[in-house]
């Protein structure tokens, strides 16, 4: 699912202009990075597209904006794939994400980010410590404050979310670079 991205910026005279209009294709079929900012935003700027990922998670004062699709859990289970191969593919496409995953509890992780997400379609379960969980559906909004969590989709259809991650200081997690 490609997503149309229209970006504005400023020309050399400070006038607001459209700087790009194009389609962003998903990474690994499940994550579309619409914007990646690793420094504090400063305006006016030229509106240069920022979607290069040096790290999946943003550093303090950085941000990530995109779509994430959670396929049904049954569709993503494949015991034939070596865990090392999965980690390598993740690191090449979503740098640093695999290092945050807990090996004994697939998908469980903690990041130094404040995440804002909204379910666009489908349903998903957000699980926290001690198995605390909430089912979320279309229109539900989540504010994730640097807590240990994972996303599960025990349903029959994919779940699509739109999300913004903002890098934040976190006493229990080293900052992302």
Backbone torsions as a table, in degrees:
resi	resn	phi	psi	omega
1	UNK	NA	102.4	174.6
2	UNK	-74.0	148.2	-179.9
3	UNK	-119.3	129.4	176.9
4	UNK	-73.1	131.5	177.9
5	UNK	-121.9	121.1	174.8
6	UNK	-112.1	126.8	-175.8
7	UNK	-120.7	139.4	175.2
8	UNK	-109.8	162.5	176.7
9	UNK	-162.6	-156.7	-179.3
10	UNK	-127.9	142.0	175.2
11	UNK	-82.6	-175.8	-176.2
12	UNK	-65.1	-13.5	178.3
13	UNK	-101.6	5.4	179.7
14	UNK	83.7	6.2	-179.5
15	UNK	-81.0	139.0	179.0
16	UNK	-67.7	131.8	-179.7
17	UNK	-140.9	159.9	169.1
18	UNK	-82.4	128.9	-177.8
19	UNK	-105.5	-21.7	175.0
20	UNK	-162.1	157.3	178.7
21	UNK	-153.7	105.6	-177.0
22	UNK	-160.8	-179.4	-177.0
23	UNK	-101.2	135.4	175.0
24	UNK	-103.9	123.1	179.7
25	UNK	-92.3	149.7	-179.5
26	UNK	-69.0	153.5	174.2
27	UNK	-94.5	129.8	-179.5
28	UNK	56.0	21.0	177.1
29	UNK	74.6	1.6	-175.5
30	UNK	-134.1	-16.4	-177.6
31	UNK	-127.0	124.6	174.3
32	UNK	-112.8	113.5	178.4
33	UNK	-87.8	113.1	-179.0
34	UNK	-87.7	-35.9	-178.4
35	UNK	-153.2	138.4	176.5
36	UNK	-135.4	117.5	-177.9
37	UNK	-122.4	121.5	-179.3
38	UNK	-104.7	-0.3	177.9
39	UNK	-129.6	165.6	177.6
40	UNK	-62.9	128.5	-179.8
41	UNK	-62.4	141.4	-179.0
42	UNK	-141.4	130.7	-177.8
43	UNK	-124.6	153.8	2.2
44	UNK	-75.5	152.0	175.2
45	UNK	-132.1	174.1	-175.6
46	UNK	-86.7	1.4	177.3
47	UNK	73.7	19.0	178.8
48	UNK	-56.9	135.7	-179.9
49	UNK	-63.1	134.4	-179.9
50	UNK	-124.6	94.2	178.5
51	UNK	-137.8	11.8	175.3
52	UNK	-76.9	129.4	180.0
53	UNK	-101.1	109.1	169.7
54	UNK	-83.5	-24.9	175.9
55	UNK	-152.3	140.8	178.5
56	UNK	-59.2	-43.2	179.6
57	UNK	-91.0	139.8	-179.4
58	UNK	-77.9	153.6	173.3
59	UNK	-73.8	171.9	176.1
60	UNK	-52.8	131.8	-177.9
61	UNK	74.8	-1.4	173.9
62	UNK	-90.8	173.5	178.1
63	UNK	-149.5	161.4	172.6
64	UNK	-133.6	138.5	177.2
65	UNK	-132.7	129.5	179.8
66	UNK	-175.7	-171.0	177.3
67	UNK	-112.7	143.3	173.7
68	UNK	-128.3	130.7	175.8
69	UNK	-109.1	125.4	176.9
70	UNK	-101.7	108.6	178.6
71	UNK	-70.1	160.9	174.6
72	UNK	-54.6	139.8	-178.2
73	UNK	-52.2	-39.0	-178.6
74	UNK	-62.0	-32.4	-178.3
75	UNK	-76.6	-23.6	-175.8
76	UNK	-98.0	0.5	179.2
77	UNK	-87.0	121.4	178.8
78	UNK	-146.4	99.6	-177.1
79	UNK	-73.6	-9.3	-178.6
80	UNK	-80.2	-13.7	-176.6
81	UNK	-92.4	129.8	177.5
82	UNK	-66.3	135.0	179.1
83	UNK	-56.2	-36.3	179.1
84	UNK	-64.1	-34.3	178.0
85	UNK	-68.4	-43.4	178.6
86	UNK	-59.8	-46.7	-179.8
87	UNK	-61.4	-40.6	-179.8
88	UNK	-64.6	-45.2	179.0
89	UNK	-63.6	-42.0	178.1
90	UNK	-62.7	-45.1	-178.9
91	UNK	-63.8	-34.9	178.9
92	UNK	-70.0	-34.5	-174.8
93	UNK	-103.3	-31.5	-179.4
94	UNK	-132.4	71.1	-171.3
95	UNK	-52.6	129.9	175.4
96	UNK	88.5	-13.9	-177.6
97	UNK	-66.2	-47.1	-176.8
98	UNK	-60.0	-34.8	-178.8
99	UNK	-64.9	-20.9	179.8
100	UNK	-91.0	-10.3	-177.4
101	UNK	-79.7	139.5	178.0
102	UNK	-84.4	122.1	-175.5
103	UNK	-64.2	-29.4	-177.2
104	UNK	-84.7	-10.2	-178.6
105	UNK	-141.1	87.4	-173.1
106	UNK	-49.2	130.5	177.6
107	UNK	88.5	-19.4	-178.0
108	UNK	-72.9	132.8	-179.2
109	UNK	-160.4	165.4	174.5
110	UNK	-133.4	136.7	178.8
111	UNK	-132.7	156.9	177.9
112	UNK	-85.5	61.5	-179.0
113	UNK	-140.6	155.9	167.4
114	UNK	-108.1	121.3	-173.9
115	UNK	-110.9	137.4	175.8
116	UNK	-121.4	120.2	-177.3
117	UNK	-137.1	152.3	174.2
118	UNK	-133.9	133.8	176.5
119	UNK	-76.1	123.8	179.8
120	UNK	-92.3	-43.4	179.1
121	UNK	-152.0	156.5	-179.2
122	UNK	78.4	-168.9	178.8
123	UNK	-134.6	155.7	179.3
124	UNK	-150.4	156.5	177.0
125	UNK	-112.4	127.8	174.2
126	UNK	-99.0	116.7	-179.6
127	UNK	-108.7	134.6	178.3
128	UNK	-112.0	-165.2	176.9
129	UNK	-54.3	151.5	174.8
130	UNK	57.9	23.2	176.7
131	UNK	76.9	6.1	175.9
132	UNK	-59.9	132.0	-175.3
133	UNK	-146.3	151.7	174.8
134	UNK	-135.0	135.8	172.7
135	UNK	-85.7	136.1	-178.8
136	UNK	-125.0	145.4	-179.6
137	UNK	-135.1	-176.3	-176.0
138	UNK	-50.1	129.9	-180.0
139	UNK	90.1	-16.8	178.0
140	UNK	-70.2	141.1	-178.1
141	UNK	-117.1	139.8	-178.7
142	UNK	-121.9	134.4	169.3
143	UNK	-116.0	110.9	-173.7
144	UNK	-103.9	110.8	-173.1
145	UNK	-100.6	66.5	174.3
146	UNK	64.1	23.4	-178.0
147	UNK	-91.8	156.1	175.7
148	UNK	-68.8	129.4	-175.0
149	UNK	-161.6	170.1	168.8
150	UNK	-152.1	160.1	179.7
151	UNK	-109.6	131.5	179.4
152	UNK	-126.0	142.6	176.3
153	UNK	-127.7	85.2	179.9
154	UNK	-81.9	7.9	-175.4
155	UNK	-93.1	177.6	-174.8
156	UNK	-87.7	-13.8	-177.2
157	UNK	-120.7	154.9	176.7
158	UNK	-62.8	155.6	174.4
159	UNK	-115.8	128.9	179.1
160	UNK	-110.6	130.2	175.8
161	UNK	-124.2	152.1	169.3
162	UNK	-109.2	134.0	-171.2
163	UNK	-142.5	148.5	171.3
164	UNK	-124.1	127.9	174.1
165	UNK	-111.8	130.8	177.2
166	UNK	-116.7	125.6	178.5
167	UNK	-64.8	135.8	-176.3
168	UNK	-142.2	156.1	173.6
169	UNK	-68.5	134.4	-176.9
170	UNK	-139.5	120.6	-177.6
171	UNK	-61.9	-27.1	-174.8
172	UNK	-101.7	-3.4	-177.1
173	UNK	-135.1	131.4	178.2
174	UNK	-63.6	150.4	179.7
175	UNK	-64.2	150.3	177.9
176	UNK	-83.1	149.4	-179.5
177	UNK	-119.5	NA	NA
